[in-house]
Amino acid sequence: MRRAHLLGLGFLSPALAIILMLFLIPVLLTVMFSFTNMSTATGISGGAYEINAASLRKLADAGAQESFVETLGKESFVVDDAGITAAAAAYGEQFANEVGSQMLGERFSSRRDLERAFRKLKSRPRSTRDIKKAADLFKRSVLNIRFETAGGLVDAVTDNGIEMTPDQQELLTKTIYTGWTWTSDNFALMAQIPYVWRVAGNTVLYVVLTLAASVGMGLFLAITTFYLPSSAASSFRAIWFLPRILPNVIFVLMWKWLAWDTGFLSSLLANFGVPPRNWMLDTGVNAWVFIVLINGIVGASLGMILFGSAIKSIPQSMLHASEVDGASRWQQIRYIILPQLRWPIMFICAYSTLSLLTSFEYILLSTDGGPGGATEVWSLMAFHTALDNYAGNLQYGLGAAMALMLVIVGILASLVYLRIFNFNDLVAKPRIEQ
Amino acid sequence: MRISIENFTKSFGDTTVIEDMSLEIGDGEMLALLGPSGCGKSTTLFAICGIHRMNAGRLMFGDADVTEVSSQKRNVGVVFQNYALYPHMNVYENIAFPLKVRKESKAEVDRKVQEIAGLVHIGELLQRRPMQLSGGQQQRVALARALIRKPDILLLDEPLANLDAKLRLEMRSEIRRIQLATGITAVLVTHDQVEAMSMCDRIALMDKGQIVQLSTPKDMYESPSSDFVAGFLGNPPIAFLDGTVADGGFRLANSQVTLPVPSGIEVPGEGAPMRFGVRPEFFQPGNPLKVPGKVSFVETQGREELYDVTLENGAVLRSIQSQNAGFKLGQEVSWGIEQDRVLAFGPDGNRL
């Protein structure tokens, strides 16, 4: 490798680092997370095994036999050394020795059975209350105990005298684990979400409408400013560029102020007897109109600049030629200007499709997917699922799987666009004569 | 169609490019607007086709006042310097464009395109894109597009400037042939005096927004109205001698040499500055009115040889002679001026 190559690599390294840190690693992590069931409940570090009321319900849901679940939930009474020691401390050595010599190792499925056995002993406590208390000392249960390993849990359960088939054992350890595990269920789970197809449809609608609005507005602005005197045109362009340099939050806040029930629209229309309402969230259609306008106006400024400069690069003499050839303004736009904007238009379409697919900030800030999910798009759904869930259980794994779908769609779309653009032609040497 | 420009004034912002210009171009005539860059010749052309609006004055096509008519409605064909072909259309579509915007029928368009393509010899190129054509072919397409709707006037803005020398020669006669074949009134803008002289019926020589002389090429060459015109026309260019009037003759500056003044001109007062212009073909060894000097430059042009002769006072005369004269650089010579062909100019530069 020559020194110049090393130098080039050196200059490139910040960019490579940024690509690695901000693109490749996040994508890899997304892929990784999408094959886990991580959520707020599981945490992102390890977990433990614990049988409790909630995990027993989960076990029943997972299809465990009712009797098995019942046995696990029940308490049992075992005469063991620990119990005998406790009994010696509470009710004297004599009682403890008698229990130890006659009943060691015996099991009772209920306290009453143990009490009955105690009553046969000579040195038993006198009062019924004390016998009950003594029996309680031998109560053994796997409920509400944390086990760090599956083996510990299984041992404890067997020690409690609960017999398990291997199937039951596997089901138990799998179901009651509180940490995350590797799984490919997220994709099946995604397909089962009842509103998922509506969200997919919304995404297509969002991309198509916003793209149409921003390209249309961009073209309109570029062409109109082209025919304006240059000073007026540049101030006009500057005004249209404001939304892009304005902080997103402030930009959307102004739209909200325009639309909400004490805002500009409502106040204005109140004069005509229209009852005030939140125009943005009033109906689904309204919400879409606002979403498309908010995104379209920001997108239009980019189109305006790109199309504007493309129009300016058309030689003046070509426009003069079309004029003396008899073309009217409209014919000039239709036959001379628009055909030469083909590449910029396609570029904006390709670029915007990819960025719109993944962008949700304006929707998040304005309608947050409302009203009633009418404007929920895929990326926002992924965000809501993984990071901002109303129910509070943030499903990182499922959200990551949703995001992964976007990554796949984005890569496929890029391949299609590269094909359409015929990238090699675009970077070919210009063939400029003259 | 006759074009008449009356009292035409054009300014861009504070700069007045053309002031109070008048010009008459006859029906079927080919006129050259000739002049150095920035003299206003292209501005005049753009005013005729309506791309530039006139600030003052009147423009008539035939008997119609078209001053306020938009360029779309003037029915003028224009060939631009860079041809201004539409890159996204093929040759056929380019040529058909003026008919397409007039919504003529397909059959009619096709017939006219084939006809004009035959006239300019590009019948076999119709399916190509402009980018796939050579400069000369692009030029022919531009001509065909300008001519297809039978315009009243054909305007050519430096049509040969972007061609190489050989093609330029070929297209010079082509354009003239097509203009004569169609009988169209044509205006050619050029800074090249050879183009103007070889292609046009008349030349309007412009300088600083004014027409300084309007006449036929031959007339303009032989009797220029000023030293500017004399200097602009002719290749190799004319040589000038500065001096004063002395004893009714022409005394060279810083010298005792006195030359007789050509007959029939009005000599200014004694001691007034005067300029002689001598074309290279009229400064030859055989002429009687000898001027001594030294050969200071020799240029072989093939058929001819060009000599610069530096006179004793430092002034330079130019001579063009047929091959094999065999003069060497630095050689002392005494060649003669053809007295009657000397052009004499007064102190203001105007011809005497």
Interface residues (C-beta under 8 A of the other chain):
Chain A: P315 S317 M318 H320 A321 S322 E323 V324 D325 G326 A327 S328 Q331 Y335 I336 P339 Q340 R342 R431 E433 Q434
Chain B: F46 C49 G50 I51 S71 Q72 K73 R74 N75 V76 G77 V78 F80 Q81 N82 A84 L85 Y86 P87 H88 M89 F97 P98 K100 V101 R102 M131 G135 Q138 R145 R149 N162
